[in-house]
Amino acid sequence: METIDCAVIGAGVVGLAIARNLAISGREVVILEAEDAFGTHTSARNSEVIHAGIYYASGSLKARLCVPGRKALYQYCAEHDVNHRRIGKVIVACDDSEVAGLKKYKAQAEANGVDDLRMLTPAELAEMEPAVRCVAGFLSPSTGIIDSHGLMLSYLGEAEDHGAMLALSSPVLGGRVLSNGSDGIVLDVGGAEPMTVKCRTVVISAGLKAPDVARGIQGIPAATIPPTYYAIGHYYTLTTKSPFNRLIYPVARPDWLGVHVTIDLGGRVKFGPDFEWIDRVDYQFDERREASFYKAIRHYFPGLQDGTLQPGYTGIRPRITGPGEPVQDFTFHGESEHGIKGLIALYGIESPGLTSSLAIADYVAERLDQG
Ligand SMILES: Cc1cc2nc3c(=O)[nH]c(=O)nc-3n(C[C@H](O)[C@H](O)[C@H](O)COP(=O)(O)OP(=O)(O)OC[C@H]3O[C@@H](n4cnc5c(N)ncnc54)[C@H](O)[C@@H]3O)c2cc1C
């Protein structure tokens, strides 16, 4: 049986960031990816926004990893020529009933260390975003947009420069933990040439499938593995020129940010994502949602013309808490959670996982060093 130092399961933006970090620190890394290309799931089906860190509960891992992750990401993009733009975002209250929500965000953001938000006067709002109907708003200047594929390519390139290897079409089908990890963890890998590898360290970064991968590895206590829930989000694109200068977010709902405006690096406007629980990974676009998008968007953009929305794409949130339950935090299980040496499992890495990817990688590396 082949023995390797470290296997990272999953080549999305988070798995690649972790592989890069571990390879740079001198570890032998193999990235096992089920698909025949990297980054084809959530990392390719998101809003591509560099989040400032506004919404997350104080002290949560989302808050603690988003703010430093965002700063590190801007620096990384500048140093490695990853296409991005610090475009800024305006969060708006469309009527008086939403103003309290806006103030709550500002206080939460400040508690999270986001110190550059600025309330805008009605005159400023009208000048900056004339197409938007609102009664109040604030500007988040450090929100940006990024080419997520370019970012993943850069992480992978650096990881490979430091000796990491990406094994595509290599799904982890199962495995077993030997002596609580002291003798390693064995992984059964499928694909054209199935193999069994023994690893000193395993990082489960399999996104939507992370709990399933963990359940397939004998020796991980079942009680520590969270349940799997999926919540799909649709994006519609605008067929006309952008009427917006920045990203526009309405006051959010309890469990997601609402149908908001993002602009990609090519200048195309996208609206979304919406939110619906589903029971399996199926990216099919449900075109019956069109009417609800027109309604939600016209709440803040009354000038939206009939016939100007076209179906874009969908993404699926990897949730570990279900309908009616509080939204999960990022969840990392290391030895202190499951009792296994050399194993870290990442669960529920939804937004702001892209923004936080470098900080998540630092955090995982630290947890592995702690044993
Ligand atoms: C709708 C939506 C919008 C979002 N918008 C933003 C945003 O604007 N900004 C932001 O910061 N974050 C955003 N996010 C969050 C961000 O996209 C994710 O946190 C991030 O992409 C997660 O990366 P990942 O590597 O954990 O998962 P993934 O990209 O899903 O990668 C997991 C990989 O594991 C592989 N895999 C699965 N099972 C196996 C197996 N058995 N063996 C081997 N490989 C396996 C998969 O094929 C996949 O390549 C958004 C998420 C969603 C759903």
PDBQT file of the ligand as one rigid body, heavy atoms in Angstrom, charges set to zero:
ROOT
HETATM    1  C1  LIG A 401     -24.983  30.266  -3.812  1.00  0.00    +0.000 C 
HETATM    2  C2  LIG A 401     -23.670  30.517  -3.108  1.00  0.00    +0.000 A 
HETATM    3  C3  LIG A 401     -23.092  31.771  -3.187  1.00  0.00    +0.000 A 
HETATM    4  C4  LIG A 401     -21.872  32.024  -2.517  1.00  0.00    +0.000 A 
HETATM    5  N1  LIG A 401     -21.276  33.251  -2.645  1.00  0.00    +0.000 NA
HETATM    6  C5  LIG A 401     -20.114  33.479  -2.002  1.00  0.00    +0.000 A 
HETATM    7  C6  LIG A 401     -19.471  34.741  -2.132  1.00  0.00    +0.000 A 
HETATM    8  O1  LIG A 401     -19.896  35.613  -2.877  1.00  0.00    +0.000 OA
HETATM    9  N2  LIG A 401     -18.345  34.963  -1.408  1.00  0.00    +0.000 N 
HETATM   10  C7  LIG A 401     -17.825  34.020  -0.576  1.00  0.00    +0.000 A 
HETATM   11  O2  LIG A 401     -16.844  34.300   0.109  1.00  0.00    +0.000 OA
HETATM   12  N3  LIG A 401     -18.377  32.786  -0.490  1.00  0.00    +0.000 NA
HETATM   13  C8  LIG A 401     -19.485  32.497  -1.201  1.00  0.00    +0.000 A 
HETATM   14  N4  LIG A 401     -20.055  31.262  -1.135  1.00  0.00    +0.000 N 
HETATM   15  C9  LIG A 401     -19.364  30.219  -0.385  1.00  0.00    +0.000 C 
HETATM   16  C10 LIG A 401     -18.212  29.604  -1.189  1.00  0.00    +0.000 C 
HETATM   17  O3  LIG A 401     -18.562  29.435  -2.539  1.00  0.00    +0.000 OA
HETATM   18  C11 LIG A 401     -17.860  28.255  -0.556  1.00  0.00    +0.000 C 
HETATM   19  O4  LIG A 401     -17.626  28.448   0.825  1.00  0.00    +0.000 OA
HETATM   20  C12 LIG A 401     -16.618  27.625  -1.168  1.00  0.00    +0.000 C 
HETATM   21  O5  LIG A 401     -16.700  27.591  -2.566  1.00  0.00    +0.000 OA
HETATM   22  C13 LIG A 401     -16.480  26.222  -0.614  1.00  0.00    +0.000 C 
HETATM   23  O6  LIG A 401     -15.345  25.629  -1.187  1.00  0.00    +0.000 OA
HETATM   24  P1  LIG A 401     -15.037  24.127  -0.866  1.00  0.00    +0.000 P 
HETATM   25  O7  LIG A 401     -13.693  23.860  -1.431  1.00  0.00    +0.000 OA
HETATM   26  O8  LIG A 401     -15.273  23.865   0.592  1.00  0.00    +0.000 OA
HETATM   27  O9  LIG A 401     -16.197  23.286  -1.598  1.00  0.00    +0.000 OA
HETATM   28  P2  LIG A 401     -16.393  22.877  -3.127  1.00  0.00    +0.000 P 
HETATM   29  O10 LIG A 401     -16.061  23.952  -4.052  1.00  0.00    +0.000 OA
HETATM   30  O11 LIG A 401     -17.764  22.294  -3.230  1.00  0.00    +0.000 OA
HETATM   31  O12 LIG A 401     -15.323  21.737  -3.344  1.00  0.00    +0.000 OA
HETATM   32  C14 LIG A 401     -15.458  20.460  -2.775  1.00  0.00    +0.000 C 
HETATM   33  C15 LIG A 401     -14.780  19.473  -3.714  1.00  0.00    +0.000 C 
HETATM   34  O13 LIG A 401     -14.798  18.179  -3.111  1.00  0.00    +0.000 OA
HETATM   35  C16 LIG A 401     -14.965  17.228  -4.141  1.00  0.00    +0.000 C 
HETATM   36  N5  LIG A 401     -15.448  15.978  -3.579  1.00  0.00    +0.000 N 
HETATM   37  C17 LIG A 401     -16.679  15.708  -3.047  1.00  0.00    +0.000 A 
HETATM   38  N6  LIG A 401     -16.728  14.425  -2.658  1.00  0.00    +0.000 NA
HETATM   39  C18 LIG A 401     -15.506  13.887  -2.911  1.00  0.00    +0.000 A 
HETATM   40  C19 LIG A 401     -14.957  12.585  -2.732  1.00  0.00    +0.000 A 
HETATM   41  N7  LIG A 401     -15.675  11.579  -2.217  1.00  0.00    +0.000 N 
HETATM   42  N8  LIG A 401     -13.673  12.354  -3.116  1.00  0.00    +0.000 NA
HETATM   43  C20 LIG A 401     -12.917  13.366  -3.655  1.00  0.00    +0.000 A 
HETATM   44  N9  LIG A 401     -13.414  14.618  -3.866  1.00  0.00    +0.000 NA
HETATM   45  C21 LIG A 401     -14.685  14.861  -3.499  1.00  0.00    +0.000 A 
HETATM   46  C22 LIG A 401     -15.982  17.901  -5.077  1.00  0.00    +0.000 C 
HETATM   47  O14 LIG A 401     -15.968  17.306  -6.345  1.00  0.00    +0.000 OA
HETATM   48  C23 LIG A 401     -15.508  19.331  -5.056  1.00  0.00    +0.000 C 
HETATM   49  O15 LIG A 401     -14.593  19.611  -6.097  1.00  0.00    +0.000 OA
HETATM   50  C24 LIG A 401     -21.251  30.988  -1.773  1.00  0.00    +0.000 A 
HETATM   51  C25 LIG A 401     -21.852  29.721  -1.728  1.00  0.00    +0.000 A 
HETATM   52  C26 LIG A 401     -23.042  29.478  -2.388  1.00  0.00    +0.000 A 
HETATM   53  C27 LIG A 401     -23.660  28.118  -2.340  1.00  0.00    +0.000 C 
ENDROOT
TORSDOF 0
